[in-house]
Amino acid sequence: MYSPYLASTTNFPFGIEVDRAEGTFIYDTKGKQYFDLIAGISVSNLGHQHPQIIKEIKKQIDKHLHVMVFGEYSQRIQNELAENLTSLLPKNLNCLYVVNSGTEANEAALKLAKRATKRTKLVAFKGAYHGSTHGSLSVSANEDKKAAFRPLLPDVFHLPFNDLEALDFIDKSVAGIIIEPIQGDAGIRIPSFEFMKKLRKICDENCILLIFDEIQSGMGRTGKLFAFEHFDIVPDILTIGKAFGGGMPIGGFVTSQKLMSLFNNHPNLGHITTFGGHPVSCAGALGYLNVLKSENILQNVEIKGKLFEKLLAHSSIVEIRRKGLFFAIEMKNKDIVRKVVEGCKDMGVLSFWFLSCPESFRIAPPLNISESEIRESCSIINKVMDNFL
């Protein structure tokens, strides 16, 4: 199934040989159908092969592919994407830089915080996951994933997540604070309104740039376009990825035009990318945004989340943590999680685990999943969990 000529990421891959995917379903090479309740880890938020996204992609392919490194040529599709996205955001988030992935967006955001403040200290939070490149790994919190690659970036400090008193550590020596408004890989951890408000206040008082990593939680996953909307605060820099491209590889960071212009000098070309803003990926992203607006997707996310939660009221579940359709299902231990995830796969439902929360498994289905698909997939999950009563 796996070619020895293709790199692997683990000795224990999930083991499905994909033939095709459509809507909420993935089909393997033997014709077996799977409910995709993880959407490629919050990537395929409108399911697979959405016709409007495919239409935009095909239209762009017929015009041109890569023509130049980002920023040197004016490309209509990039301009249209930036204008559409920023029209949906607060006024200070009015400039988009398009990159290749969420991790690259976080790397650029950290650079911009240092460039803007002329400081070096970065603050992140325990439980955080921001990527696996050198800088993004430095601000991530899972030491098991970091130890083999030290030394990482200096001057990085991790505070307890959702701890009001811990925020008092922060002072004017800090360049930037990076946080997931809802932690994903830690098992869907939702901070208090008070914590997020205090964090914003401290950043304002100390001229610190506040970076929101919405790579998983953004693009409608929680029922809002971005999770920060639940807390009535706005970041200085917003990083996005995953679902942004409608299934195409893309990332981005959004900030004010004033802050973004700092990358233009001292040094010149302060952040550059060859394939960032690839026109076909931008077309996928534009198609995604258009569908979100035209099909009123966001209005039904919380309704569907509540239905999932109601149907998964199983006695073997310790706790359900969620916002919208962003779920962690906690079981008694990691061995049960492994058995549930594998059992669900065998019965045609795809869920997945968390790197930093082994006692929980994730559910993050397409936002346009139907009620009947929710009911049928939850029935299968409950049957699997019956084995652990």
C-alpha positions in Angstrom: 0.0 0.0 0.0 2.8 2.4 0.9 5.7 2.9 -1.5 9.1 2.5 0.0 10.2 5.4 -2.2 7.8 7.8 -0.4 8.7 9.2 3.0 6.6 8.2 6.0 5.7 10.2 9.1 5.0 7.3 11.5 5.5 3.5 11.8 1.7 3.2 12.4 -0.1 5.1 9.6 -3.9 5.1 9.5 -3.8 2.7 6.6 -6.5 3.7 4.1 -5.7 3.6 0.4 -7.8 6.4 -1.0 -9.4 6.1 -4.4 -11.7 9.1 -4.4 -13.7 11.4 -2.2 -16.9 13.3 -2.5 -19.0 15.2 -0.1 -18.8 13.7 3.4 -17.3 10.5 2.2 -14.0 8.9 1.3 -13.8 5.7 -0.8 -10.9 3.3 -0.7 -9.5 1.3 -3.6 -11.8 -1.7 -2.6 -14.9 0.5 -2.9 -15.5 0.8 0.9 -17.2 4.0 1.9 -16.1 6.0 5.0 -17.9 8.9 6.8 -15.1 11.5 6.9 -15.6 13.0 10.4 -12.2 14.6 10.5 -12.2 16.4 7.1 -8.4 16.0 6.7 -7.9 17.5 10.2 -10.2 20.5 9.7 -9.2 21.1 6.0 -12.2 19.9 4.0 -14.7 22.1 5.8 -17.1 22.0 2.9 -16.6 18.3 2.2 -14.7 16.9 -0.7 -15.0 18.1 -4.3 -17.5 20.9 -3.6 -18.7 21.9 -7.1 -18.3 25.6 -6.6 -14.7 25.2 -5.4 -13.9 22.9 -8.2 -15.4 25.4 -10.7 -13.1 28.2 -9.4 -10.0 25.9 -9.5 -10.7 24.8 -13.1 -11.4 28.3 -14.2 -8.0 29.4 -12.9 -6.1 26.4 -14.3 -7.3 27.5 -17.8 -5.8 30.9 -17.3 -2.4 30.3 -15.7 -0.5 28.5 -13.0 2.7 29.9 -11.3 4.1 32.9 -13.0 6.3 34.7 -10.5 7.4 34.8 -6.9 4.8 36.3 -4.6 4.5 40.1 -4.7 6.3 40.9 -8.0 3.4 40.5 -10.5 -0.2 41.7 -9.9 -2.5 38.7 -10.2 -6.2 39.1 -10.3 -7.0 36.0 -8.3 -4.7 37.1 -5.4 -6.2 40.6 -5.3 -9.8 39.2 -5.4 -9.1 36.8 -2.6 -7.5 39.5 -0.4 -10.3 41.9 -0.9 -13.0 39.2 -0.2 -11.3 38.0 3.0 -10.5 41.4 4.5 -14.0 42.6 3.8 -15.2 40.0 6.4 -12.6 41.0 9.0 -12.3 43.9 11.5 -10.8 47.1 10.1 -7.3 46.6 11.5 -7.0 43.3 9.7 -6.9 44.8 6.2 -3.9 43.3 4.5 -3.3 39.6 3.6 0.0 38.0 2.8 -0.6 34.6 1.2 1.8 31.7 1.9 2.0 28.0 1.5 0.7 26.7 4.8 -0.4 27.5 8.3 3.1 26.8 9.7 4.7 29.3 7.3 2.0 31.8 8.3 3.0 31.4 12.0 6.7 31.7 11.1 6.1 35.0 9.4 3.9 36.3 12.2 6.7 35.7 14.7 9.1 37.5 12.5 6.7 40.5 12.1 6.3 40.7 15.9 10.1 41.0 16.3 10.5 43.4 13.4 7.7 45.7 14.6 8.7 45.9 18.3 12.5 45.4 18.0 12.2 43.0 20.9 13.1 39.3 21.0 11.0 37.6 23.6 8.0 35.5 22.5 5.2 34.1 24.8 3.1 31.1 24.0 1.0 28.7 26.1 1.2 25.2 27.4 -0.8 22.8 25.3 -0.1 24.9 22.2 0.5 23.5 18.7 1.7 25.9 16.0 3.6 23.7 13.5 6.7 21.7 13.1 9.2 24.0 11.5 11.9 25.5 13.6 10.2 28.6 14.8 6.7 27.3 15.0 8.0 24.2 16.9 9.7 26.5 19.4 6.4 28.1 20.4 4.6 24.8 20.4 4.4 23.1 23.8 4.7 19.3 23.4 8.2 18.6 24.7 8.1 15.0 23.3 8.0 16.5 19.8 10.7 19.1 20.5 13.4 17.4 22.5 15.2 15.7 19.6 15.5 19.1 17.7 16.9 21.3 20.4 18.3 23.9 20.6 15.3 25.8 19.2 14.6 29.5 19.3 15.8 31.3 22.5 13.6 33.7 24.5 10.5 31.6 24.2 8.3 31.3 27.3 5.2 29.1 27.8 2.6 30.2 30.3 -0.3 28.1 31.6 -3.3 28.3 29.3 -6.4 30.0 30.6 -4.7 31.1 33.8 -5.5 34.7 34.7 -2.7 35.1 37.2 0.0 33.7 34.8 -0.7 36.7 32.5 0.9 39.0 35.1 4.3 37.6 34.0 4.0 39.5 30.7 5.8 42.9 30.5 7.3 45.3 27.9 10.2 43.0 27.1 7.8 40.8 25.0 7.6 41.2 21.3 4.6 39.0 20.5 2.2 36.5 22.1 0.9 33.7 20.0 -2.2 31.8 21.1 -4.9 29.5 19.6 -8.2 31.1 20.7 -9.4 27.5 21.1 -6.6 25.0 21.5 -6.8 22.2 19.0 -4.2 19.6 19.5 -4.5 19.9 23.3 -8.0 18.4 23.0 -10.3 21.4 22.2 -9.5 23.6 25.2 -11.7 26.7 25.4 -10.4 29.7 27.5 -12.6 31.9 29.5 -13.9 35.2 28.2 -12.1 37.0 31.1 -8.8 35.3 30.2 -8.9 36.5 26.6 -10.0 40.0 27.6 -7.1 40.3 30.0 -4.7 39.0 27.5 -5.8 41.7 25.0 -5.6 44.4 27.6 -2.0 43.4 28.7 -0.9 43.5 25.1 -2.3 46.9 24.6 -0.7 48.3 27.8 2.7 46.9 26.8 2.7 47.5 23.0 2.9 43.7 22.4 1.6 42.2 19.2 -1.1 39.6 19.8 -1.1 36.8 17.3 -4.1 34.5 16.9 -3.4 31.1 15.4 -6.7 30.2 13.8 -5.3 27.6 11.4 -7.6 24.9 12.9 -10.3 26.9 14.6 -10.9 29.4 11.8 -12.9 29.5 8.5 -16.2 28.6 10.2 -15.2 25.6 12.3 -16.7 27.0 15.5 -19.8 28.6 14.0 -18.1 32.0 13.5 -15.8 32.7 10.6 -13.0 33.0 13.2 -13.0 31.8 16.8 -11.8 35.1 18.2 -15.3 36.5 17.4 -16.6 34.5 20.4 -14.5 36.6 22.8 -15.2 40.1 21.4 -11.5 40.9 20.9 -9.4 41.3 17.8 -5.7 40.2 17.3 -3.0 42.3 15.8 -2.0 39.4 13.5 -4.3 36.6 12.4 -2.8 33.3 10.9 -4.9 31.0 8.8 -4.5 27.8 6.8 -6.1 24.3 6.5 -9.7 25.0 5.5 -8.8 28.3 3.9 -8.0 26.7 0.6 -11.1 24.6 0.3 -8.9 21.5 0.0 -5.9 23.3 -1.8 -2.6 24.0 0.1 -2.5 27.6 1.3 -1.9 29.7 4.3 -1.9 33.3 5.2 -1.4 36.0 7.8 -3.5 39.1 8.0 -2.6 42.3 9.8 -2.8 46.1 9.2 -1.4 47.6 6.1 0.9 49.7 8.4 2.4 46.6 10.1 2.6 44.6 6.9 4.6 47.4 5.2 7.5 46.8 7.7 8.4 43.8 5.7 9.3 46.1 2.8 12.4 47.6 4.3 15.2 47.0 6.9 15.6 44.5 5.3 14.2 44.8 1.8 12.1 41.6 1.1 11.7 40.9 4.8 9.5 37.9 4.0 9.5 36.2 0.7 8.0 33.0 -0.8 8.1 31.4 -4.2 4.9 29.5 -4.3 2.9 31.4 -1.7 -0.2 32.8 -3.2 -0.2 30.1 -5.9 -3.1 31.1 -8.2 -4.8 27.7 -8.2 -4.7 27.6 -4.4 -6.1 31.2 -4.3 -8.9 30.1 -6.6 -9.8 27.3 -4.2 -9.8 29.8 -1.3 -12.0 32.2 -3.1 -14.4 29.5 -4.0 -14.5 28.4 -0.3 -15.3 32.0 0.9 -18.0 32.4 -1.8 -19.7 29.2 -0.7 -19.6 30.1 3.0 -21.4 33.4 2.2 -23.9 32.1 -0.4 -25.0 28.9 1.3 -25.4 30.3 4.9 -23.1 27.6 6.2 -22.2 29.3 9.5 -25.8 29.6 10.7 -26.2 25.8 11.0 -22.8 24.9 12.6 -23.9 25.2 16.2 -27.2 23.4 15.5 -25.3 20.5 14.0 -22.8 20.5 16.9 -25.6 20.2 19.4 -27.1 17.3 17.5 -23.7 15.5 17.5 -23.4 16.1 21.3 -26.9 14.8 21.9 -26.5 11.7 19.9 -23.1 10.9 21.4 -24.4 10.9 25.0 -22.8 7.5 25.7 -22.0 6.3 29.2 -18.4 5.4 28.2 -17.6 9.0 27.4 -16.0 10.9 30.2 -16.4 14.4 28.7 -17.3 16.1 25.4 -15.5 19.4 24.8 -16.6 21.4 21.7 -17.3 24.7 20.0 -19.5 24.4 16.9 -18.2 21.4 15.1 -14.8 21.3 16.8 -14.9 18.3 19.1 -12.8 16.3 21.6 -14.4 13.2 22.9 -12.6 12.1 26.1 -12.6 8.5 27.1 -11.2 6.7 30.2 -7.7 6.2 28.8 -5.7 6.3 25.6 -6.0 2.5 24.9 -9.8 2.9 24.7 -9.3 5.9 22.4 -7.1 3.8 20.1 -9.7 0.9 20.0 -12.6 3.3 19.4 -10.8 5.1 16.5 -9.7 1.8 15.0 -13.1 0.2 15.5 -14.9 3.2 13.9 -12.6 3.0 10.9 -13.4 -0.7 10.5 -17.1 0.1 10.5 -16.7 3.0 8.1 -16.4 6.1 10.2 -13.1 8.2 10.3 -12.2 9.9 13.5 -8.7 10.6 14.7 -6.5 11.2 17.8 -4.8 14.2 19.2 -1.0 14.4 19.5 -1.1 16.1 22.9 -4.3 14.7 24.3 -4.1 10.9 23.9 -7.1 10.2 26.1 -9.4 12.0 23.6 -10.3 11.5 20.0 -11.3 14.3 17.6 -14.4 14.9 15.5 -14.3 17.7 13.0 -16.6 16.9 10.1 -17.5 19.0 7.1 -19.6 21.9 8.1 -22.2 21.0 5.5 -22.7 17.5 6.8 -26.4 16.6 6.6 -28.6 15.6 9.6 -29.0 12.1 8.3 -25.2 11.7 7.9 -24.8 12.9 11.5 -27.3 10.4 12.8 -25.9 7.5 10.9 -22.3 8.1 11.8 -23.1 8.7 15.4 -25.1 5.4 15.5 -21.9 3.6 14.3 -19.7 5.4 16.9 -22.1 4.4 19.7 -22.1 0.8 18.5 -18.3 0.8 18.7 -18.3 2.3 22.2 -20.8 -0.3 23.4 -17.8 -2.6 23.5 -16.3 -0.6 26.4 -19.3 -0.5 28.8 
